[in-house]
Amino acid sequence: ARLIYINPESDFSLYDEIVIDPVTIWDTERSAPMTSPPPDRRRMAERFEAALRSQLGQEFGLVDAAKPGTLRIRMAITRVEGTQVGIECEILDVTSGTRLVGAVDERATASVEGGGEAEALGDVFDRWADVIRMRLVAFRNFDSARQAKDQPSGP
């Protein structure tokens, strides 16, 4: 990611489920979510959400209810312009609302002008979803190993 924040108090070993909020599309002129994006932009958000569900579902239980041990992931497509697409990602503890991770990224892709944006961006969405999955698993494994190391050994 171009910019990333990781809460130093986070312990990802505590999480085994994820709530995935619907991906939003932002209106760059107003700096606010689009209330009714055009159909191709809705398909784009749906395509990205499907990629997230596919990738994250490999490692985490996907749930709709808030309970301890659950992360909430919020994704926004913030820019689609020419060959550039930008996203923002926020990962929270679902019960406390504490921000655990925040990230902003932008990628160049094949031209997305003139329709077909959801299809043109499919590979980019798949890549982002894969990276998010890999990072969360790495954070969880690191924190699990740290927890095990900190445990007293033997009587």
Backbone hydrogen bonds in HBPLUS format (Angstrom, degrees):
<---DONOR---> <-ACCEPTOR-->    atom                        ^
c    i                          cat <-CA-CA->   ^        H-A-AA   ^      H-
h    n   atom  resd res      DA  || num        DHA   H-A  angle D-A-AA Bond
n    s   type  num  typ     dist DA aas  dist angle  dist       angle   num
A0002-ARG N   A0104-VAL O   3.02 MM 102  5.93 122.6  2.36 138.0 154.2     1
A0003-LEU N   A0104-VAL O   3.13 MM 101  5.20 165.2  2.16 150.5 151.3     2
A0104-VAL N   A0003-LEU O   2.94 MM 101  5.20 155.7  2.00 144.7 147.3     3
A0005-TYR N   A0102-GLY O   2.67 MM  97  4.95 152.7  1.74 156.3 159.0     4
A0102-GLY N   A0005-TYR O   2.92 MM  97  4.95 151.6  2.00 138.3 143.0     5
A0007-ASN N   A0100-LEU O   2.84 MM  93  4.90 170.7  1.85 140.1 143.3     6
A0010-SER N   A0007-ASN O   3.06 MM   3  5.46 166.6  2.08 118.3 121.4     7
A0014-LEU N   A0011-ASP O   3.25 MM   3  6.13 169.7  2.26 121.9 124.6     8
A0015-TYR N   A0012-PHE O   3.24 MM   3  5.62 171.7  2.24 114.9 117.4     9
A0016-ASP N   A0069-GLY O   3.06 MM  53  6.01 156.4  2.12 151.3 149.3    10
A0061-GLY N   A0016-ASP O   2.98 MM  45  6.35 168.7  1.99 148.3 146.7    11
A0017-GLU N   A0069-GLY O   3.31 MM  52  6.44 145.9  2.44 157.4 159.5    12
A0071-LEU N   A0017-GLU O   2.85 MM  54  6.26 161.9  1.89 145.8 147.3    13
A0018-ILE N   A0061-GLY O   2.77 MM  43  6.17 152.9  1.84 167.3 173.8    14
A0063-VAL N   A0018-ILE O   2.96 MM  45  5.98 164.3  1.98 144.3 149.3    15
A0019-VAL N   A0071-LEU O   2.74 MM  52  6.14 157.1  1.79 157.3 164.7    16
A0073-ILE N   A0019-VAL O   2.90 MM  54  6.32 160.9  1.93 167.7 173.5    17
A0021-ASP N   A0073-ILE O   3.06 MM  52  6.17 164.9  2.08 164.6 169.3    18
A0024-THR N   A0075-MET O   3.09 MM  51  6.54 162.7  2.12 148.1 149.6    19
A0077-ILE N   A0024-THR O   2.79 MM  53  6.21 164.3  1.81 163.7 164.6    20
A0034-MET N   A0025-ILE O   2.78 MM   9  5.83 171.6  1.78 165.5 163.7    21
A0026-TRP N   A0077-ILE O   2.90 MM  51  6.15 167.2  1.92 165.5 163.0    22
A0027-ASP N   A0032-ALA O   2.77 MM   5  5.53 174.3  1.77 162.7 161.0    23
A0030-ARG N   A0027-ASP O   3.18 MM   3  5.57 129.6  2.44 106.1 117.8    24
A0031-SER N   A0027-ASP O   2.79 MM   4  5.66 126.4  2.08 150.2 166.9    25
A0041-ARG N   A0038-PRO O   2.95 MM   3  5.35 123.1  2.29 110.4 125.2    26
A0042-ARG N   A0038-PRO O   2.99 MM   4  6.34 152.2  2.07 154.4 163.3    27
A0043-ARG N   A0039-PRO O   2.93 MM   4  6.22 158.4  1.98 151.2 156.7    28
A0044-MET N   A0040-ASP O   2.96 MM   4  6.15 145.4  2.08 136.6 146.3    29
A0045-ALA N   A0041-ARG O   2.98 MM   4  6.30 159.0  2.03 149.7 153.3    30
A0046-GLU N   A0042-ARG O   2.91 MM   4  6.18 160.7  1.95 151.0 156.8    31
A0047-ARG N   A0043-ARG O   2.81 MM   4  5.96 152.7  1.88 146.2 153.8    32
A0048-PHE N   A0044-MET O   2.99 MM   4  6.25 156.6  2.04 150.1 155.9    33
A0049-GLU N   A0045-ALA O   2.92 MM   4  6.14 162.7  1.95 150.1 155.2    34
A0050-ALA N   A0046-GLU O   2.92 MM   4  6.10 153.9  1.98 144.7 151.9    35
A0051-ALA N   A0047-ARG O   3.07 MM   4  6.33 151.4  2.15 142.0 149.4    36
A0052-LEU N   A0048-PHE O   2.96 MM   4  6.30 156.6  2.02 151.4 157.9    37
A0053-ARG N   A0049-GLU O   2.91 MM   4  6.16 165.0  1.93 153.8 157.4    38
A0054-SER N   A0050-ALA O   2.93 MM   4  6.08 159.9  1.97 147.5 153.1    39
A0055-GLN N   A0051-ALA O   2.99 MM   4  6.14 170.3  2.00 152.3 154.7    40
A0056-LEU N   A0052-LEU O   2.82 MM   4  5.77 162.4  1.85 156.3 160.8    41
A0057-GLY N   A0053-ARG O   2.95 MM   4  5.49 144.1  2.08 131.8 141.4    42
A0058-GLN N   A0055-GLN O   3.15 MM   3  5.59 156.6  2.21 109.0 116.1    43
A0059-GLU N   A0056-LEU O   3.12 MM   3  5.65 152.1  2.20 112.8 119.7    44
A0060-PHE N   A0056-LEU O   2.89 MM   4  5.84 151.6  1.97 159.6 169.1    45
A0094-VAL N   A0070-THR O   3.05 MM  24  5.69 169.7  2.06 151.3 151.6    46
A0072-ARG N   A0092-LEU O   2.82 MM  20  5.04 153.3  1.89 142.5 147.5    47
A0092-LEU N   A0072-ARG O   2.81 MM  20  5.04 160.9  1.85 147.9 154.2    48
A0074-ARG N   A0090-GLU O   2.81 MM  16  5.13 164.6  1.83 159.2 163.6    49
A0090-GLU N   A0074-ARG O   2.89 MM  16  5.13 152.5  1.97 151.0 156.9    50
A0076-ALA N   A0088-GLU O   2.94 MM  12  5.22 151.5  2.02 153.2 156.4    51
A0088-GLU N   A0076-ALA O   2.91 MM  12  5.22 146.8  2.02 145.2 153.2    52
A0078-THR N   A0086-GLY O   2.77 MM   8  5.27 142.7  1.91 127.5 137.7    53
A0079-ARG N   A0086-GLY O   3.40 MM   7  4.71 150.3  2.49 124.2 118.6    54
A0086-GLY N   A0079-ARG O   2.77 MM   7  4.71 152.2  1.85 132.9 138.4    55
A0081-GLU N   A0084-GLN O   2.88 MM   3  5.27 166.4  1.90 155.1 159.8    56
A0084-GLN N   A0081-GLU O   2.85 MM   3  5.27 166.4  1.86 138.4 139.9    57
A0112-VAL N   A0082-GLY O   3.28 MM  30  6.08 165.2  2.30 143.8 146.8    58
A0109-THR N   A0083-THR O   2.73 MM  26  5.12 146.4  1.85 141.8 152.8    59
A0085-VAL N   A0107-ARG O   2.92 MM  22  5.49 153.7  1.99 156.4 164.8    60
A0107-ARG N   A0085-VAL O   2.84 MM  22  5.49 159.9  1.88 157.8 163.2    61
A0087-ILE N   A0105-ASP O   2.87 MM  18  5.48 161.1  1.91 151.2 155.8    62
A0105-ASP N   A0087-ILE O   3.10 MM  18  5.48 163.1  2.13 144.6 148.3    63
A0089-CYS N   A0103-ALA O   2.82 MM  14  5.07 161.1  1.85 151.1 152.6    64
A0103-ALA N   A0089-CYS O   2.89 MM  14  5.07 155.5  1.95 147.7 148.9    65
A0091-ILE N   A0101-VAL O   2.85 MM  10  5.00 166.6  1.87 147.6 148.1    66
A0100-LEU N   A0091-ILE O   2.78 MM   9  5.62 164.3  1.80 155.2 160.2    67
A0101-VAL N   A0091-ILE O   3.16 MM  10  5.00 158.9  2.20 139.3 140.8    68
A0093-ASP N   A0098-THR O   2.88 MM   5  5.30 152.0  1.96 145.6 154.7    69
A0097-GLY N   A0093-ASP O   2.75 MM   4  5.18 146.6  1.86 147.7 156.1    70
A0120-ALA N   A0116-GLY O   2.95 MM   4  6.13 164.6  1.97 156.9 162.0    71
A0121-LEU N   A0117-GLU O   2.92 MM   4  5.99 147.2  2.03 153.0 160.0    72
A0122-GLY N   A0119-GLU O   3.22 MM   3  5.20 161.2  2.26 103.4 109.1    73
A0124-VAL N   A0121-LEU O   3.01 MM   3  5.22 116.6  2.43 104.0 119.8    74
A0125-PHE N   A0121-LEU O   2.92 MM   4  6.21 163.3  1.95 163.8 169.1    75
A0126-ASP N   A0122-GLY O   2.91 MM   4  6.12 159.2  1.96 150.2 156.3    76
A0127-ARG N   A0123-ASP O   2.95 MM   4  6.12 157.2  2.01 143.7 149.7    77
A0128-TRP N   A0124-VAL O   2.95 MM   4  6.23 166.4  1.97 154.5 157.5    78
A0129-ALA N   A0125-PHE O   2.93 MM   4  6.09 165.7  1.95 151.8 156.0    79
A0130-ASP N   A0126-ASP O   2.94 MM   4  6.11 156.7  2.00 147.9 154.3    80
A0131-VAL N   A0127-ARG O   2.92 MM   4  6.16 161.4  1.96 154.3 159.2    81
A0132-ILE N   A0128-TRP O   2.93 MM   4  6.16 161.7  1.97 154.1 158.9    82
A0133-ARG N   A0129-ALA O   3.02 MM   4  6.24 162.7  2.05 147.2 151.9    83
A0134-MET N   A0130-ASP O   2.91 MM   4  6.15 169.4  1.92 155.3 157.9    84
A0135-ARG N   A0131-VAL O   2.90 MM   4  6.05 161.7  1.93 151.7 156.6    85
A0136-LEU N   A0132-ILE O   2.97 MM   4  6.14 167.2  1.98 153.9 157.3    86
A0137-VAL N   A0133-ARG O   2.99 MM   4  6.17 161.0  2.02 154.1 159.5    87
A0138-ALA N   A0134-MET O   2.90 MM   4  6.07 157.5  1.96 145.1 151.9    88
A0139-PHE N   A0135-ARG O   2.82 MM   4  6.07 160.8  1.86 153.8 158.9    89
A0140-ARG N   A0136-LEU O   2.92 MM   4  6.08 161.7  1.95 145.8 151.1    90
A0141-ASN N   A0137-VAL O   2.83 MM   4  6.02 165.1  1.85 154.8 158.7    91
A0142-PHE N   A0138-ALA O   2.90 MM   4  5.99 160.7  1.94 149.2 154.8    92
A0143-ASP N   A0139-PHE O   2.95 MM   4  6.14 168.4  1.96 152.6 155.6    93
A0144-SER N   A0140-ARG O   2.88 MM   4  6.03 152.4  1.95 146.9 155.3    94
A0145-ALA N   A0141-ASN O   2.94 MM   4  6.09 160.6  1.97 148.1 152.9    95
A0146-ARG N   A0142-PHE O   2.91 MM   4  6.15 155.8  1.97 148.8 156.2    96
A0147-GLN N   A0143-ASP O   2.90 MM   4  6.06 154.2  1.97 143.0 149.9    97
A0148-ALA N   A0144-SER O   2.98 MM   4  6.23 160.2  2.02 148.9 153.8    98
A0149-LYS N   A0145-ALA O   2.96 MM   4  6.14 154.9  2.02 146.7 153.5    99
A0150-ASP N   A0146-ARG O   3.04 MM   4  6.21 145.0  2.17 143.8 152.6   100
A0151-GLN N   A0148-ALA O   3.28 MM   3  5.29 149.7  2.37  98.1 106.8   101
